Each structure stands twice: as structure tokens, then as C-alpha cells.
Amino acid sequence: MSVVKNGSNARSEEPSAPPWREQERLLLGEVMRLVGRSLAPDMVFREMLHLMSELLGLNRGRIVLIDAFDAETKQTKNTSAPISRIRFAYGLTKAEIARGTYFVGEGITGAALAIGQSIIVQDIDAEPRFLSRSVKRANLPQETVAFIVVPIQTNRRTVGVLAAHRIRQRNRSLNDDVAVMKILATLAGQLLQLQSLVEEKTKALQDKNELLARALESAAARYGIVGTSPALLQALEELERVAQATASVLLLGESGTGKELFARALHLSSLRRDAPFIKVNCAAIPETLFESELFGHEKGAFTGAMKSRIGLFEQADHGTIFLDEIGEMPLAMQTKLLRTLQEGTIVRLGGDREIKVDIRVVTATNRDLSFEVDRGTFRRDLYYRLNVIPIRLPSLLQRKQDIRPLSLHFLNRVNQANNRNVNLSPQALDELEAYAWPGNIRELANVIERMVLLTDHAVISKAEVERFIPAFTNSTEKIESIPAGLSTMPVVREYLPSHSHDALTLQQALAMHNGNQSRAAYSLGLTPRQFVYRLRKLGIMKN
């Protein structure tokens, strides 16, 4: 430092900042940048120790943490003899890290852990408590080596230390190193505490999800629904959440996804569980009989009406009525249904007396009703009335992990019903799981039944599975041996709407039964009239 001597104006020149200060700023800036990118302690700590060595000459840096640190109580579980270990390090070999274990109170590291204060060893050779356990003295420089240990604390409890070697004789104060290391140790403690809080929250959420899954799984078993896939559990959760409400529920999804089972589950979990559950398949009722079936008729209402008859709505009084395939309901009947939903009354065909009914309406469809509304084939006001609580049921493609338990469930059911004792080989189950199942659960159940009834073996093999379901590849499926007059174009499953899935299912059933429509219909749980109607509706068969 030079001094200017000009009388009263004499002053000292300001000294330039030492190069260490710039390196300190660079170190702290880089560490904070790391924290901004990731709060994962592993990455931040390792790079922090690296920068300590490269920029400040604080070599063989390590972070030592006490074992069995309890995130809830913020203290060690075994207070009689807690052990600490090197968890993060730079400049140490794997063997040196492995040797770095200390009882609290043992050596310099253990002493810092015990008292929760920084310890500076000016010369490790002159300090009898210095153990040289991790790094042997012969592997360090021959010069005088210092050792700095700074405690890491969370919630005022010491949980570890930040420590490093340095050459004693350097143009830099040890106090400067200690100050920087204290800043880094404080940051390390905050990161550890944040990680502990995140782990607590994550575990709490995992525990809650596990409890929910178990509850829903038991609910599924209670309703006869098989499976534990996330998609299924989500649908069940939505169902149970609205079970006590009185609003209309619309079940959406592809054919064969179990809509009737879900509708019944909704009824059983509601306050109406002891009242009737009435199922109506709208696709199975001829248009001329719709009103009589739903609302009943009076004697003489039409030719052949020899006596009065109550309809399905009256039968469901105080309970639940399930209108399956609501999209098949004729427009004229839609108007009368809307009136019943709005006023809570019905009028029998041929009568003039309003009859009060207290029912919850659950509907289902595999069609896009909003599209049908735009086409003018479904009333917009009825659609809004039915679509108060929509619940979408997952396809079997979205429930891959449920295919095995479902297969075994159907296998057991068919075996019991037919006094058989047929099993599925692991390879057969793999094949069933790999198939995309356009007909969903209904198709899977039918295939299992066919295999059990037609196999000659006690164990169904992979080859037999391939024989009973259409040939398929990862991206396309082609139906072979389709009767004349039916489409034989390849079907690309991943990009098909539900209507095309339905078409594929009908074609498969026809192929399996050599074009016999009645047998194909019954294999899908349909009447022949329903089957022919769908063939025509989907353009597979001309009128």
C-alpha cells in the first residue's frame, strides 16, 4: 500500500480486493445456480465439494451425516451410539469413503457432531484426536495440512458436518475458509430439511393413496368388479363419490366395459340399495313397444291389452332404473322420458292419470351423444338432463394389468358352471395380456368360455389362445374367414373410434361361428335382433 503525503490532503490508496474474494463469489454463485436448477441434494452437494476444491483449495471435501436420522423428530433414533458416515465426497476414493465412519464424539469429525460447533485443526500431525481414518497421512502432501469441520444443522439439531483439508501455509486466512464453509453448511442444512419435508409429504400421499386403493379394491370386490388398475380405481372413486346424490349419472365407454356392473354398483352403494334395481336394454325393445315397456299400459290400450300392466319405471319406484344403450331410444320416446325426468311422474299408455315415481336414473351409451345431438337424432335438452354426472369407464386396453385377474376370474367361473378343471399356462396368460381386446371385458369372457368348453387339454397353451382369438400384430388386426358380404379390410386398432371396435367385434363373432348370426349374437350377449340391427347400423350388412 502506497501513501501520498500532501499535507492535510494525504490519504491511503484503497487496496484492491484479493483474488480469493472473486473466487468465493464465483463459488457461491455457482452453488446457488445449482440450487435454482435442482433441489436434489446429491447433485448440489457433489458439485459444491468439487467447486470448493477447484476454486478455494479446500481439498477432499466431504459431507458426513448421522445414520438413522429421523425426519419426523429431527433427531437420531439411536442416541446411545449414533454412527455417522461420509455420504458425499470429492477427491476421495471409494475405499476412503467406505472407511469414513465415526461414532458421534469420536475423533475431530465426531467431536464436531457432538458439540455442534466448528473445529479448526491447524496441523493434523500435532492433533492427537485426528484419526487419519479415511485418508492415510502418507497420501496427503508433506506440507502442514489443516482440517476444517463445520456442523450442518436442521431445526437447530446437528445432523452432519461439512469438512475439508487444506494446506496450512497459504496466502489466505483460515477464517475466510471457515466463513465460506459456514455459508455452504447452512445451505446444505436447508436442502436436507427441504428434502425431509418433501419425503414426509410424499410418504403421506403414498400412504393415503394406498389406503384409498385398498378401500376401492374392497369396494370393487364388494360389487363383483375385478381389478386394481389406476383407471378402474379412478372410475370407482368417482362412482362412490356420487353414490349418495340423486342426480342422473351417464356411464360412457366402449361396448363390453361393464356398464351394467357399474350401474348396479352405483345402486348398491346408494341409499336406494334395498329398493329395486331395474335394467332396461333400449336396443332390445321394438320401437312400437317402448312406451308400454317403460310406462305400462291400461286395459284396452291396444289390441291384445287384455289387462293393465305396470311398466319398468313403476317397478323401479324408490330404486334405480338403468337405461342401457340410451342412444338407441327413438326420438318420440325421448320426449316422454324427458317429461318424466322433469316432473317425476309417468302416464300409462291408454291412461290419463299421472303416477308419481321416485327413481334415480342411470344411463349408459357407447355412442357419442353430443354428436347424435348435432345430427338431430338425440334431444339436446334430454342429453343435458342425463349428462349431469358423466363417468367414463376405461377400456380393457387402459386396464392392461387387470387382464390376468379377469382371465382367472372368468376361468374359475366357467370351470364351476361346467364342472371343468381347466387352467391357463403362464404363456397363455402372457398372450391374453398382449391382445388389444376390441370387445373389452365381454370379449375376454367369451374367449375364456370358448377355450374352456372346447379345449381337450387340462392346461391351455399359448398356441390354443392364438387359435381362439383372431391373429394380430402390434399395430394391425385382420379378420380372416369372414362370410361373404362382410368387410375384410385390415383394422388399425390404435386409431379406431368405438364404432369401429364394435364392427371388429361383430366380425370376429361371425367368423368364430362360421357366419351363424344367432350363435354370434349369443356369444356376445345379444339377441339376434340386436345383432342384425348393429350389423346394419355399422354398415357391415346391407338392409
Beta strands, then each sheet from edge to edge (+ up, - down):
strand 1: 3-4
strand 2: 11-12
strand 3: 59-66
strand 4: 69-70
strand 5: 75-76
strand 6: 83-89
strand 7: 101-103
strand 8: 119-121
strand 9: 145-154
strand 10: 157-167
strand 11: 249-252
strand 12: 277-281
strand 13: 296-297
strand 14: 309-310
strand 15: 320-324
strand 16: 345-347
strand 17: 354-356
strand 18: 360-365
strand 19: 389-392
strand 20: 423-424
strand 21: 459-460
sheet 1: 1+ 2-
sheet 2: 7+ 6- 3+ 10- 9+ 8-
sheet 3: 4+ 5-
sheet 4: 12+ 15+ 18+ 11+ 19+
sheet 5: 13+ 14-
sheet 6: 16+ 17-
sheet 7: 20+ 21+
end
